[in-house]
Amino acid sequence: MKLLLTGANGQLGLSIRRCVADHNAFLATNNDNNHRHISSFLNTDLSSQYMPNELQLLTADKSDLEISDANAVMEMIDRLKPDLIINCAAYTQVDQAETHQQLADDVNATGAKNLALAALKASIPLIHISTDYVFDGKSGRLPSQAASSALPVDEPKLAGGLEATFATASNTAIETAIENSPSPYSETAVPNPLNIYGESKWRGEQLITDILPQHIIIRTSWLISEFGHNFAKTVLRLAKTKPTLAMVADQIGCPTYAGDLAKAILNIAAQIQQGKTVWGTFHYCGDTATSWYGLAKAIVDEASVQAKLLTVPTLKGIDTQDYPLPAKRPPYSVLDCQQIKMAWGIDACDWQVSIKTLIRNLDIDVL
């Protein structure tokens, strides 16, 4: 199977590249009787019929392809003739987007449109990555409505419970945010972005949906990994030198390990290769909800357990209003991941387990 990966040097792109390399290396050293092990690697309980042979990954980053250039996109697809496109290219600077709206729109909306048009011409599917920031944090579903439509999969829950996650935080806004939280966002919830970044990603989704029937849009949230710039690496870098870290505690979401998302994407690609055609928008994220404070605490605690921090900083929970930023963030952006389980057999990831892997793989001294 020949895959074209855009945004190949971002944290998700690099995670996909690592997964493909590991998959191909496994195939090279194991026989067909080991398909179940490969199935486990791709984070699925599916039978071996969905496992791809060697994956040929064609990578393109900004230096190779400006996806906002329609002619360049069309030429590359015509020349490389991939079987499927995975679009991880995005303008993700949330605050900078407030003053660089055109740049965000060029990549996140126009770029998505160009890839959809090229995929349509080539008659190939497109897997496109979007974000929880298409929502405003005021989920319209009441708990009773969520229960009536629930599939037999647990919805995301609060990591560790209120007492465990916010044990050292005194701010009452934390408890208020949890107690008043609406139900997780389903794929049918109406987007209403609060910032330019979210608006540009929502426009990209709409353009893909209008142009290309053979599409998979995956909304994800709070991505962390060993690669690129992300919250986990920032927390660890600060934790090395600062005795106290103030973290926003009244924004609630689900962290997602990029390595787990990469496996989910490759899982879907493998099933598409075998002829499965459940097109549309799906949610994929961690299976437990927390705050930025709760995520920071989990990261610092695990780094301490693995003896990668000489001293552990004190964490302090603060309100969003105490740390003003140019772009508004949704106070609640938990995603309901039941549809991707029902359609593709993929479970939400356990980010608390994956943090152990992330910390183990990082050389904190060079952050």
FIMAR-287663 format. One record per residue (C-alpha): x, y, z. Coordinates in nm, 3 decimals. Example, Ala and Ser with C-alpha at 12.3 -4.5 7.8 and 13.67 -1.06 7.14 Angstrom:
% residues 2
<site xx="1.230" yy="-0.450" zz="0.780"/>
<site xx="1.367" yy="-0.106" zz="0.714"/>
END
This chain:
% residues 367
<site xx="0.000" yy="0.000" zz="0.000"/>
<site xx="0.139" yy="0.339" zz="-0.102"/>
<site xx="0.060" yy="0.621" zz="0.142"/>
<site xx="0.131" yy="0.991" zz="0.089"/>
<site xx="0.187" yy="1.164" zz="0.423"/>
<site xx="0.173" yy="1.545" zz="0.432"/>
<site xx="0.303" yy="1.732" zz="0.735"/>
<site xx="0.557" yy="1.453" zz="0.768"/>
<site xx="0.789" yy="1.639" zz="1.006"/>
<site xx="0.527" yy="1.741" zz="1.261"/>
<site xx="0.476" yy="1.544" zz="1.581"/>
<site xx="0.196" yy="1.331" zz="1.434"/>
<site xx="0.376" yy="1.290" zz="1.101"/>
<site xx="0.691" yy="1.172" zz="1.276"/>
<site xx="0.486" yy="0.935" zz="1.492"/>
<site xx="0.330" yy="0.783" zz="1.179"/>
<site xx="0.673" yy="0.747" zz="1.019"/>
<site xx="0.800" yy="0.561" zz="1.326"/>
<site xx="0.497" yy="0.330" zz="1.327"/>
<site xx="0.536" yy="0.248" zz="0.958"/>
<site xx="0.908" yy="0.178" zz="1.002"/>
<site xx="0.835" yy="-0.052" zz="1.297"/>
<site xx="0.558" yy="-0.227" zz="1.105"/>
<site xx="0.778" yy="-0.291" zz="0.801"/>
<site xx="1.066" yy="-0.408" zz="1.019"/>
<site xx="0.834" yy="-0.652" zz="1.195"/>
<site xx="0.713" yy="-0.790" zz="0.862"/>
<site xx="1.070" yy="-0.836" zz="0.747"/>
<site xx="1.158" yy="-1.055" zz="1.044"/>
<site xx="0.836" yy="-1.248" zz="1.109"/>
<site xx="0.622" yy="-1.486" zz="0.910"/>
<site xx="0.248" yy="-1.479" zz="0.841"/>
<site xx="0.171" yy="-1.674" zz="1.156"/>
<site xx="0.247" yy="-1.364" zz="1.358"/>
<site xx="-0.034" yy="-1.147" zz="1.221"/>
<site xx="-0.201" yy="-1.133" zz="1.560"/>
<site xx="0.106" yy="-0.960" zz="1.702"/>
<site xx="0.096" yy="-0.705" zz="1.421"/>
<site xx="-0.276" yy="-0.658" zz="1.491"/>
<site xx="-0.194" yy="-0.573" zz="1.851"/>
<site xx="0.073" yy="-0.329" zz="1.737"/>
<site xx="-0.183" yy="-0.141" zz="1.530"/>
<site xx="-0.407" yy="-0.108" zz="1.837"/>
<site xx="-0.692" yy="-0.327" zz="1.716"/>
<site xx="-0.856" yy="-0.660" zz="1.786"/>
<site xx="-0.933" yy="-0.715" zz="1.419"/>
<site xx="-0.838" yy="-1.037" zz="1.246"/>
<site xx="-0.531" yy="-1.067" zz="1.025"/>
<site xx="-0.734" yy="-1.000" zz="0.710"/>
<site xx="-0.704" yy="-0.627" zz="0.786"/>
<site xx="-0.327" yy="-0.623" zz="0.821"/>
<site xx="-0.141" yy="-0.459" zz="0.532"/>
<site xx="0.168" yy="-0.592" zz="0.366"/>
<site xx="0.474" yy="-0.367" zz="0.360"/>
<site xx="0.368" yy="-0.004" zz="0.365"/>
<site xx="0.535" yy="0.233" zz="0.121"/>
<site xx="0.533" yy="0.574" zz="0.285"/>
<site xx="0.584" yy="0.880" zz="0.068"/>
<site xx="0.653" yy="1.184" zz="0.285"/>
<site xx="0.604" yy="1.552" zz="0.214"/>
<site xx="0.664" yy="1.842" zz="0.446"/>
<site xx="0.633" yy="2.216" zz="0.387"/>
<site xx="0.970" yy="2.227" zz="0.213"/>
<site xx="0.849" yy="1.961" zz="-0.032"/>
<site xx="0.491" yy="2.072" zz="-0.082"/>
<site xx="0.288" yy="2.383" zz="-0.004"/>
<site xx="-0.058" yy="2.233" zz="0.018"/>
<site xx="-0.203" yy="2.582" zz="-0.034"/>
<site xx="-0.066" yy="2.560" zz="-0.392"/>
<site xx="-0.335" yy="2.375" zz="-0.589"/>
<site xx="-0.114" yy="2.309" zz="-0.891"/>
<site xx="0.170" yy="2.171" zz="-0.680"/>
<site xx="-0.069" yy="1.939" zz="-0.496"/>
<site xx="-0.225" yy="1.811" zz="-0.817"/>
<site xx="0.117" yy="1.757" zz="-0.978"/>
<site xx="0.249" yy="1.560" zz="-0.681"/>
<site xx="-0.056" yy="1.332" zz="-0.664"/>
<site xx="-0.040" yy="1.274" zz="-1.041"/>
<site xx="0.331" yy="1.193" zz="-1.022"/>
<site xx="0.341" yy="0.975" zz="-0.710"/>
<site xx="0.007" yy="0.798" zz="-0.759"/>
<site xx="-0.055" yy="0.709" zz="-0.393"/>
<site xx="-0.331" yy="0.472" zz="-0.285"/>
<site xx="-0.432" yy="0.703" zz="0.001"/>
<site xx="-0.344" yy="1.047" zz="0.139"/>
<site xx="-0.293" yy="1.115" zz="0.510"/>
<site xx="-0.301" yy="1.489" zz="0.574"/>
<site xx="-0.121" yy="1.591" zz="0.891"/>
<site xx="-0.017" yy="1.930" zz="0.750"/>
<site xx="-0.168" yy="2.214" zz="0.951"/>
<site xx="-0.106" yy="2.560" zz="1.086"/>
<site xx="-0.134" yy="2.486" zz="1.458"/>
<site xx="-0.006" yy="2.807" zz="1.619"/>
<site xx="-0.333" yy="2.885" zz="1.797"/>
<site xx="-0.240" yy="3.228" zz="1.933"/>
<site xx="-0.042" yy="3.343" zz="1.630"/>
<site xx="-0.337" yy="3.256" zz="1.410"/>
<site xx="-0.529" yy="3.546" zz="1.565"/>
<site xx="-0.301" yy="3.786" zz="1.377"/>
<site xx="-0.216" yy="3.556" zz="1.085"/>
<site xx="-0.563" yy="3.457" zz="0.976"/>
<site xx="-0.478" yy="3.431" zz="0.607"/>
<site xx="-0.186" yy="3.197" zz="0.674"/>
<site xx="-0.401" yy="2.973" zz="0.893"/>
<site xx="-0.675" yy="2.970" zz="0.631"/>
<site xx="-0.432" yy="2.900" zz="0.346"/>
<site xx="-0.305" yy="2.583" zz="0.513"/>
<site xx="-0.602" yy="2.458" zz="0.715"/>
<site xx="-0.882" yy="2.539" zz="0.472"/>
<site xx="-0.742" yy="2.599" zz="0.123"/>
<site xx="-0.482" yy="2.326" zz="0.167"/>
<site xx="-0.748" yy="2.079" zz="0.275"/>
<site xx="-0.958" yy="2.174" zz="-0.030"/>
<site xx="-0.663" yy="2.124" zz="-0.266"/>
<site xx="-0.591" yy="1.778" zz="-0.128"/>
<site xx="-0.958" yy="1.683" zz="-0.155"/>
<site xx="-0.972" yy="1.796" zz="-0.519"/>
<site xx="-0.655" yy="1.603" zz="-0.604"/>
<site xx="-0.786" yy="1.292" zz="-0.425"/>
<site xx="-1.114" yy="1.322" zz="-0.613"/>
<site xx="-0.934" yy="1.339" zz="-0.948"/>
<site xx="-0.718" yy="1.038" zz="-0.855"/>
<site xx="-1.014" yy="0.844" zz="-0.710"/>
<site xx="-0.835" yy="0.780" zz="-0.381"/>
<site xx="-0.937" yy="0.836" zz="-0.016"/>
<site xx="-0.815" yy="1.114" zz="0.211"/>
<site xx="-0.760" yy="1.084" zz="0.587"/>
<site xx="-0.756" yy="1.435" zz="0.732"/>
<site xx="-0.673" yy="1.537" zz="1.091"/>
<site xx="-0.883" yy="1.803" zz="1.263"/>
<site xx="-0.927" yy="1.934" zz="1.614"/>
<site xx="-1.149" yy="1.965" zz="1.921"/>
<site xx="-1.111" yy="2.342" zz="1.884"/>
<site xx="-1.391" yy="2.343" zz="1.627"/>
<site xx="-1.620" yy="2.342" zz="1.934"/>
<site xx="-1.694" yy="2.626" zz="2.174"/>
<site xx="-1.690" yy="2.424" zz="2.497"/>
<site xx="-2.064" yy="2.452" zz="2.556"/>
<site xx="-2.177" yy="2.108" zz="2.443"/>
<site xx="-2.546" yy="2.112" zz="2.357"/>
<site xx="-2.617" yy="1.756" zz="2.465"/>
<site xx="-2.767" yy="1.712" zz="2.809"/>
<site xx="-2.654" yy="1.407" zz="3.010"/>
<site xx="-2.995" yy="1.244" zz="2.961"/>
<site xx="-2.969" yy="1.286" zz="2.584"/>
<site xx="-2.621" yy="1.137" zz="2.585"/>
<site xx="-2.740" yy="0.834" zz="2.776"/>
<site xx="-3.027" yy="0.767" zz="2.537"/>
<site xx="-2.795" yy="0.755" zz="2.235"/>
<site xx="-2.496" yy="0.590" zz="2.401"/>
<site xx="-2.323" yy="0.294" zz="2.240"/>
<site xx="-2.184" yy="0.012" zz="2.459"/>
<site xx="-1.855" yy="0.191" zz="2.519"/>
<site xx="-1.770" yy="0.404" zz="2.822"/>
<site xx="-1.755" yy="0.776" zz="2.758"/>
<site xx="-1.441" yy="0.962" zz="2.873"/>
<site xx="-1.427" yy="1.002" zz="3.248"/>
<site xx="-1.238" yy="1.236" zz="3.478"/>
<site xx="-0.885" yy="1.109" zz="3.527"/>
<site xx="-0.836" yy="0.988" zz="3.882"/>
<site xx="-1.148" yy="1.157" zz="4.015"/>
<site xx="-1.174" yy="1.517" zz="4.131"/>
<site xx="-0.985" yy="1.455" zz="4.454"/>
<site xx="-0.694" yy="1.272" zz="4.289"/>
<site xx="-0.648" yy="1.499" zz="3.990"/>
<site xx="-0.675" yy="1.829" zz="4.175"/>
<site xx="-0.542" yy="1.724" zz="4.514"/>
<site xx="-0.308" yy="2.023" zz="4.544"/>
<site xx="-0.530" yy="2.283" zz="4.380"/>
<site xx="-0.737" yy="2.517" zz="4.594"/>
<site xx="-0.916" yy="2.708" zz="4.320"/>
<site xx="-1.291" yy="2.648" zz="4.341"/>
<site xx="-1.326" yy="2.711" zz="3.966"/>
<site xx="-1.174" yy="2.366" zz="3.911"/>
<site xx="-1.458" yy="2.193" zz="4.093"/>
<site xx="-1.713" yy="2.414" zz="3.922"/>
<site xx="-1.575" yy="2.327" zz="3.578"/>
<site xx="-1.607" yy="1.956" zz="3.644"/>
<site xx="-1.947" yy="1.964" zz="3.814"/>
<site xx="-2.099" yy="2.180" zz="3.541"/>
<site xx="-1.940" yy="1.996" zz="3.249"/>
<site xx="-2.177" yy="1.897" zz="2.968"/>
<site xx="-2.160" yy="1.562" zz="2.791"/>
<site xx="-1.876" yy="1.481" zz="2.549"/>
<site xx="-1.905" yy="1.613" zz="2.195"/>
<site xx="-2.034" yy="1.365" zz="1.939"/>
<site xx="-1.956" yy="1.390" zz="1.568"/>
<site xx="-2.303" yy="1.534" zz="1.506"/>
<site xx="-2.255" yy="1.827" zz="1.746"/>
<site xx="-2.257" yy="2.161" zz="1.565"/>
<site xx="-1.912" yy="2.327" zz="1.559"/>
<site xx="-1.882" yy="2.686" zz="1.679"/>
<site xx="-1.511" yy="2.776" zz="1.701"/>
<site xx="-1.394" yy="3.040" zz="1.947"/>
<site xx="-1.070" yy="3.127" zz="1.767"/>
<site xx="-0.922" yy="3.173" zz="1.419"/>
<site xx="-0.738" yy="2.841" zz="1.431"/>
<site xx="-1.060" yy="2.654" zz="1.506"/>
<site xx="-1.245" yy="2.846" zz="1.236"/>
<site xx="-0.984" yy="2.757" zz="0.974"/>
<site xx="-0.992" yy="2.389" zz="1.067"/>
<site xx="-1.373" yy="2.384" zz="1.055"/>
<site xx="-1.367" yy="2.543" zz="0.708"/>
<site xx="-1.124" yy="2.274" zz="0.599"/>
<site xx="-1.359" yy="2.003" zz="0.724"/>
<site xx="-1.652" yy="2.155" zz="0.536"/>
<site xx="-1.456" yy="2.182" zz="0.210"/>
<site xx="-1.342" yy="1.819" zz="0.227"/>
<site xx="-1.694" yy="1.700" zz="0.304"/>
<site xx="-1.839" yy="1.898" zz="0.012"/>
<site xx="-1.576" yy="1.784" zz="-0.241"/>
<site xx="-1.473" yy="1.427" zz="-0.162"/>
<site xx="-1.708" yy="1.142" zz="-0.067"/>
<site xx="-1.413" yy="0.911" zz="0.014"/>
<site xx="-1.291" yy="1.097" zz="0.321"/>
<site xx="-1.213" yy="1.024" zz="0.683"/>
<site xx="-1.190" yy="1.328" zz="0.910"/>
<site xx="-1.046" yy="1.250" zz="1.254"/>
<site xx="-1.088" yy="1.513" zz="1.522"/>
<site xx="-0.840" yy="1.477" zz="1.805"/>
<site xx="-0.730" yy="1.681" zz="2.106"/>
<site xx="-0.441" yy="1.785" zz="2.327"/>
<site xx="-0.174" yy="1.600" zz="2.127"/>
<site xx="0.149" yy="1.508" zz="2.309"/>
<site xx="0.452" yy="1.308" zz="2.198"/>
<site xx="0.830" yy="1.285" zz="2.196"/>
<site xx="0.839" yy="1.496" zz="1.880"/>
<site xx="0.809" yy="1.866" zz="1.801"/>
<site xx="0.675" yy="2.132" zz="2.033"/>
<site xx="0.397" yy="2.020" zz="2.264"/>
<site xx="0.264" yy="2.058" zz="2.617"/>
<site xx="0.438" yy="1.752" zz="2.761"/>
<site xx="0.783" yy="1.863" zz="2.652"/>
<site xx="0.719" yy="2.218" zz="2.769"/>
<site xx="0.614" yy="2.099" zz="3.115"/>
<site xx="0.924" yy="1.881" zz="3.150"/>
<site xx="1.154" yy="2.158" zz="3.033"/>
<site xx="1.008" yy="2.400" zz="3.288"/>
<site xx="1.006" yy="2.136" zz="3.563"/>
<site xx="1.385" yy="2.105" zz="3.544"/>
<site xx="1.443" yy="2.462" zz="3.666"/>
<site xx="1.129" yy="2.603" zz="3.823"/>
<site xx="1.018" yy="2.512" zz="4.177"/>
<site xx="0.654" yy="2.603" zz="4.107"/>
<site xx="0.446" yy="2.562" zz="3.791"/>
<site xx="0.111" yy="2.735" zz="3.745"/>
<site xx="-0.122" yy="2.539" zz="3.517"/>
<site xx="-0.470" yy="2.619" zz="3.389"/>
<site xx="-0.717" yy="2.401" zz="3.576"/>
<site xx="-1.057" yy="2.511" zz="3.443"/>
<site xx="-1.017" yy="2.387" zz="3.084"/>
<site xx="-1.122" yy="2.024" zz="3.046"/>
<site xx="-1.024" yy="1.793" zz="2.761"/>
<site xx="-0.874" yy="1.457" zz="2.669"/>
<site xx="-0.498" yy="1.427" zz="2.611"/>
<site xx="-0.393" yy="1.211" zz="2.314"/>
<site xx="-0.057" yy="1.042" zz="2.262"/>
<site xx="0.046" yy="1.095" zz="1.899"/>
<site xx="0.183" yy="0.741" zz="1.880"/>
<site xx="-0.162" yy="0.602" zz="1.963"/>
<site xx="-0.329" yy="0.826" zz="1.706"/>
<site xx="-0.073" yy="0.717" zz="1.445"/>
<site xx="-0.164" yy="0.354" zz="1.506"/>
<site xx="-0.535" yy="0.434" zz="1.476"/>
<site xx="-0.476" yy="0.610" zz="1.142"/>
<site xx="-0.275" yy="0.317" zz="1.003"/>
<site xx="-0.540" yy="0.078" zz="1.131"/>
<site xx="-0.804" yy="0.263" zz="0.927"/>
<site xx="-0.574" yy="0.275" zz="0.624"/>
<site xx="-0.529" yy="-0.104" zz="0.646"/>
<site xx="-0.904" yy="-0.158" zz="0.656"/>
<site xx="-0.957" yy="0.075" zz="0.361"/>
<site xx="-0.699" yy="-0.129" zz="0.170"/>
<site xx="-0.915" yy="-0.435" zz="0.232"/>
<site xx="-1.223" yy="-0.260" zz="0.094"/>
<site xx="-1.394" yy="-0.109" zz="0.398"/>
<site xx="-1.572" yy="0.218" zz="0.314"/>
<site xx="-1.721" yy="0.381" zz="0.622"/>
<site xx="-1.660" yy="0.743" zz="0.528"/>
<site xx="-1.724" yy="1.048" zz="0.744"/>
<site xx="-1.607" yy="1.229" zz="1.057"/>
<site xx="-1.483" yy="1.047" zz="1.366"/>
<site xx="-1.339" yy="1.141" zz="1.704"/>
<site xx="-1.025" yy="0.990" zz="1.855"/>
<site xx="-0.859" yy="1.098" zz="2.179"/>
<site xx="-0.761" yy="0.977" zz="2.524"/>
<site xx="-1.019" yy="0.783" zz="2.723"/>
<site xx="-1.009" yy="1.001" zz="3.035"/>
<site xx="-1.076" yy="1.373" zz="3.071"/>
<site xx="-0.861" yy="1.604" zz="3.276"/>
<site xx="-0.738" yy="1.965" zz="3.287"/>
<site xx="-0.404" yy="2.107" zz="3.178"/>
<site xx="-0.320" yy="2.100" zz="3.549"/>
<site xx="-0.413" yy="1.732" zz="3.572"/>
<site xx="-0.209" yy="1.648" zz="3.263"/>
<site xx="0.093" yy="1.839" zz="3.392"/>
<site xx="0.069" yy="1.654" zz="3.723"/>
<site xx="0.058" yy="1.316" zz="3.548"/>
<site xx="0.363" yy="1.408" zz="3.339"/>
<site xx="0.568" yy="1.537" zz="3.632"/>
<site xx="0.472" yy="1.243" zz="3.854"/>
<site xx="0.573" yy="0.988" zz="3.590"/>
<site xx="0.903" yy="1.165" zz="3.524"/>
<site xx="0.970" yy="1.149" zz="3.897"/>
<site xx="0.886" yy="0.776" zz="3.909"/>
<site xx="1.128" yy="0.714" zz="3.623"/>
<site xx="1.393" yy="0.923" zz="3.805"/>
<site xx="1.420" yy="1.170" zz="3.519"/>
<site xx="1.359" yy="1.474" zz="3.740"/>
<site xx="1.599" yy="1.549" zz="4.023"/>
<site xx="1.340" yy="1.766" zz="4.198"/>
<site xx="0.965" yy="1.773" zz="4.153"/>
<site xx="0.806" yy="2.118" zz="4.123"/>
<site xx="0.493" yy="2.218" zz="4.310"/>
<site xx="0.193" yy="2.253" zz="4.082"/>
<site xx="-0.062" yy="2.527" zz="4.128"/>
<site xx="-0.401" yy="2.529" zz="3.958"/>
<site xx="-0.509" yy="2.863" zz="3.812"/>
<site xx="-0.807" yy="2.999" zz="3.618"/>
<site xx="-0.798" yy="3.072" zz="3.246"/>
<site xx="-0.848" yy="3.439" zz="3.328"/>
<site xx="-0.526" yy="3.434" zz="3.531"/>
<site xx="-0.327" yy="3.334" zz="3.223"/>
<site xx="-0.472" yy="3.542" zz="2.937"/>
<site xx="-0.378" yy="3.446" zz="2.581"/>
<site xx="-0.470" yy="3.605" zz="2.247"/>
<site xx="-0.691" yy="3.313" zz="2.139"/>
<site xx="-0.989" yy="3.191" zz="2.339"/>
<site xx="-0.992" yy="2.822" zz="2.428"/>
<site xx="-1.301" yy="2.607" zz="2.481"/>
<site xx="-1.348" yy="2.543" zz="2.854"/>
<site xx="-1.470" yy="2.190" zz="2.777"/>
<site xx="-1.371" yy="1.995" zz="2.465"/>
<site xx="-1.407" yy="1.629" zz="2.559"/>
<site xx="-1.474" yy="1.418" zz="2.249"/>
<site xx="-1.706" yy="1.117" zz="2.238"/>
<site xx="-1.510" yy="0.836" zz="2.066"/>
<site xx="-1.786" yy="0.579" zz="2.037"/>
<site xx="-1.839" yy="0.609" zz="1.662"/>
<site xx="-1.480" yy="0.520" zz="1.569"/>
<site xx="-1.513" yy="0.211" zz="1.789"/>
<site xx="-1.840" yy="0.114" zz="1.624"/>
<site xx="-1.724" yy="0.179" zz="1.265"/>
<site xx="-1.358" yy="0.078" zz="1.275"/>
<site xx="-1.312" yy="-0.124" zz="1.595"/>
<site xx="-1.075" yy="0.131" zz="1.746"/>
<site xx="-1.082" yy="0.214" zz="2.117"/>
<site xx="-0.991" yy="0.550" zz="2.268"/>
<site xx="-0.632" yy="0.543" zz="2.391"/>
<site xx="-0.519" yy="0.525" zz="2.753"/>
<site xx="-0.303" yy="0.835" zz="2.765"/>
<site xx="-0.200" yy="0.773" zz="3.125"/>
<site xx="-0.032" yy="0.449" zz="3.017"/>
<site xx="0.115" yy="0.612" zz="2.708"/>
<site xx="0.276" yy="0.885" zz="2.918"/>
<site xx="0.499" yy="0.614" zz="3.062"/>
<site xx="0.621" yy="0.539" zz="2.709"/>
<site xx="0.662" yy="0.907" zz="2.626"/>
<site xx="0.875" yy="0.976" zz="2.935"/>
<site xx="1.080" yy="0.661" zz="2.880"/>
<site xx="1.160" yy="0.767" zz="2.522"/>
<site xx="1.259" yy="1.124" zz="2.607"/>
<site xx="1.602" yy="1.250" zz="2.696"/>
<site xx="1.489" yy="1.521" zz="2.936"/>
<site xx="1.842" yy="1.662" zz="2.964"/>
<site xx="1.827" yy="1.796" zz="2.608"/>
<site xx="1.479" yy="1.952" zz="2.623"/>
END
